[in-house]
Amino acid sequence: MRDYKQKMCYCFDKIKPLFSVLSNEELEFLSHHNACIQVKRNEIIYKEGERPTGLICLSEGKVKIYKEGFGGREQIVRLAKPVGFIGYRALFAEENYLASAMALENSVICIIEKDAFFEVLRKNSNLSLQIIKSLATELGFSNSRCVTLTQKHVRGRLAESLLVLLDTYGFEEDGMTISAYLSREDIASLSNMTNSNAIRTLRQFEQEQVVAIEGRKIKILNLAKLERISELG
């Protein structure tokens, strides 16, 4: 991980819901062993092959977790929203990161020092169970996506990716626009398809009045039909 400058740690209060099972004393202890870092859009948070130095919590913004394949082609394996953990599998496995993380928009992360976090984890079994639940949920999602990306056709994959975006980030205030503005390349990467296929399929969805597209903004015009396309694969 790159050498970030520590900012005033105002973000710890925002990530406290992640540690609701901790006592006030344990929370106070962690608050003195963390750093808040501002990350700009398209800035790398950590790279595949690097070693975790602490528990990373996303306090503000949006982040993509991705792997680089042959020819530098990216595959987005997960999207993260606040408040939540990122990169913590490698921390617990005592391994290097198997993927990279990049901010999709200006974001804020809170990094809790590894030794301090594990000290609290060893003393609080409820926190251990909470972390296990989070890992199990993420594993279930990954297993489901693996099947989707290998068995569904192009239309089904893209439809599901839009639903994943919607489920992760929700709608804007208009109740139609997905609250995440991904590039066509990122949409293709999330859907395991080429950029040209993603653009062509998005255009088909627009012609069928399933979605409306304005730059990077995507409006869902017919959610039921989008869900049917995803289910049919």
C-alpha positions in Angstrom: 0.0 0.0 0.0 1.2 3.4 -0.8 2.5 5.7 1.9 -0.5 7.9 2.7 -0.5 11.0 4.8 -2.6 10.7 7.9 -5.6 13.0 8.1 -7.5 14.1 11.2 -9.3 10.9 12.3 -12.9 12.3 12.0 -14.1 9.2 10.2 -13.9 6.7 13.1 -17.4 7.8 14.3 -18.8 6.9 10.9 -17.5 3.3 11.0 -18.6 2.6 14.6 -21.7 0.7 13.4 -19.3 -2.0 12.1 -18.2 -2.5 15.7 -21.5 -2.3 17.5 -20.6 -5.3 19.7 -17.6 -3.6 21.2 -17.5 -1.9 24.6 -16.8 1.8 24.9 -13.3 1.0 26.2 -12.6 -1.2 23.1 -13.9 1.5 20.8 -11.8 4.1 22.5 -8.7 1.8 22.1 -9.3 1.4 18.4 -9.9 5.1 17.9 -6.3 5.7 19.0 -4.9 3.1 16.6 -6.2 4.2 13.2 -5.8 6.7 10.5 -8.3 8.4 8.2 -7.3 8.8 4.6 -8.8 10.8 1.8 -8.7 9.0 -1.6 -9.3 10.7 -4.9 -11.4 9.2 -7.7 -9.4 6.6 -9.7 -6.7 6.5 -7.0 -5.4 3.0 -6.0 -6.1 2.1 -2.3 -4.1 -1.1 -2.5 -2.6 -3.3 -5.3 -2.7 -7.0 -5.9 0.4 -8.6 -4.4 0.8 -6.0 -1.6 0.7 -7.0 2.1 -2.1 -5.7 4.4 -1.0 -3.5 7.2 -4.3 -3.1 8.9 -8.1 -3.4 8.6 -9.5 -1.1 6.0 -12.9 0.3 6.5 -14.7 2.4 3.8 -16.2 5.4 5.6 -17.3 7.5 2.5 -17.5 7.0 -1.2 -17.5 4.0 -3.6 -14.7 1.4 -4.3 -14.2 -1.3 -6.8 -12.2 -4.5 -6.1 -10.7 -5.9 -9.3 -8.2 -8.4 -10.7 -6.0 -7.9 -13.7 -6.1 -10.7 -16.2 -4.3 -11.4 -19.5 -3.4 -8.3 -21.5 -4.2 -6.0 -18.6 -7.9 -6.7 -18.8 -9.8 -6.0 -15.5 -12.4 -8.1 -13.9 -14.4 -6.4 -11.1 -15.0 -9.0 -8.4 -16.8 -6.8 -5.9 -18.2 -3.3 -5.3 -17.9 -1.7 -1.8 -20.0 1.0 -0.2 -19.9 2.7 3.2 -19.7 1.6 5.8 -17.9 -1.7 5.2 -14.7 -3.6 5.1 -12.4 -4.0 2.1 -9.4 -6.3 1.7 -9.9 -8.0 5.0 -9.7 -11.6 3.7 -6.0 -11.2 3.0 -5.5 -9.7 6.5 -7.0 -12.7 8.2 -5.3 -15.2 5.9 -2.0 -13.5 6.5 -1.5 -13.4 2.7 -0.9 -10.7 0.1 -3.9 -9.1 -1.6 -5.3 -11.2 -4.4 -7.0 -8.2 -6.0 -6.6 -4.4 -6.2 -8.9 -1.7 -4.9 -9.6 1.7 -6.6 -11.9 4.5 -5.6 -14.8 5.1 -8.0 -15.3 8.5 -6.6 -13.6 10.7 -3.9 -13.7 8.5 -0.8 -12.5 8.3 2.8 -11.1 5.1 4.3 -10.1 4.4 7.9 -7.2 2.0 8.5 -7.1 0.3 11.9 -3.6 -0.9 12.9 -3.4 -4.7 12.5 -1.9 -5.5 16.0 -4.5 -3.3 17.8 -7.4 -4.8 15.8 -6.3 -8.4 16.5 -5.8 -7.6 20.2 -9.5 -6.6 20.4 -10.6 -9.5 18.2 -9.0 -12.0 20.5 -10.8 -10.6 23.5 -14.2 -10.2 22.0 -15.8 -13.3 20.6 -18.9 -11.4 19.4 -16.7 -9.3 17.1 -15.1 -12.6 15.7 -18.6 -13.9 14.9 -19.6 -10.7 13.3 -16.5 -10.8 11.0 -17.2 -14.5 10.2 -20.7 -13.6 9.2 -19.4 -10.8 6.9 -16.9 -13.1 5.3 -19.6 -15.8 4.8 -22.0 -13.3 3.2 -19.2 -12.1 0.8 -18.3 -15.7 -0.1 -21.9 -16.5 -0.9 -22.1 -13.5 -3.2 -18.9 -14.5 -4.9 -20.1 -18.0 -5.5 -23.3 -16.8 -7.0 -21.5 -14.3 -9.3 -19.1 -17.0 -10.4 -22.0 -19.1 -11.7 -23.6 -16.0 -13.3 -20.5 -14.9 -15.2 -19.8 -18.4 -16.6 -23.4 -19.6 -17.4 -25.5 -16.6 -18.4 -25.5 -15.0 -21.8 -24.4 -11.5 -22.5 -27.9 -9.9 -21.9 -28.4 -11.8 -18.6 -24.9 -10.9 -17.3 -25.3 -7.2 -18.1 -28.8 -7.1 -16.6 -27.6 -8.8 -13.4 -24.6 -6.3 -13.2 -27.0 -3.4 -13.3 -29.1 -5.0 -10.6 -25.9 -5.5 -8.5 -25.1 -1.8 -8.9 -28.6 -0.9 -7.9 -28.6 -3.3 -4.9 -25.2 -1.9 -3.8 -25.7 1.8 -4.3 -29.5 2.3 -4.7 -31.3 5.1 -6.6 -30.8 8.8 -6.7 -33.5 11.0 -5.3 -35.5 10.6 -8.6 -36.0 6.9 -7.8 -34.8 5.9 -11.2 -31.1 6.8 -11.6 -28.6 4.3 -10.2 -26.5 6.1 -7.7 -23.1 5.0 -9.2 -21.6 6.4 -12.4 -19.4 3.7 -13.9 -17.6 4.0 -17.2 -18.5 1.6 -20.0 -15.2 -0.2 -19.3 -16.2 -0.8 -15.7 -19.6 -2.0 -16.6 -18.0 -4.4 -19.1 -15.5 -5.5 -16.4 -18.3 -6.1 -13.9 -20.2 -8.2 -16.5 -17.2 -10.2 -17.8 -17.6 -9.0 -21.4 -15.8 -6.9 -23.9 -16.4 -3.1 -24.0 -18.1 -3.4 -27.4 -20.5 -6.0 -26.2 -21.4 -3.9 -23.1 -22.0 -0.8 -25.3 -24.1 -2.8 -27.8 -26.2 -4.5 -25.1 -26.8 -1.3 -23.2 -28.0 0.3 -26.5 -30.4 -2.7 -26.9 -31.7 -2.2 -23.4 -32.2 1.5 -24.2 -34.1 0.7 -27.4 -36.3 -1.7 -25.5 -37.0 1.1 -23.0 -35.6 -1.0 -20.1 -33.0 1.8 -19.3 -32.3 5.4 -20.3 -28.6 6.5 -20.6 -27.2 9.9 -20.2 -23.4 9.9 -20.2 -22.5 7.6 -17.2 -25.9 8.0 -15.7 -28.2 5.0 -16.1 -31.9 5.2 -15.3 -34.0 2.1 -14.8 -37.2 2.5 -16.7 -38.6 -1.0 -16.3 -37.1 -2.8 -13.3 -39.4 -5.9 -13.7 -38.2 -6.4 -17.3 -34.6 -6.0 -16.2 -35.1 -8.6 -13.5 -36.7 -11.0 -16.1 -33.8 -10.6 -18.4 -31.4 -11.4 -15.6 -33.4 -14.5 -14.5 -33.7 -15.9 -18.1 -29.9 -15.5 -18.4 
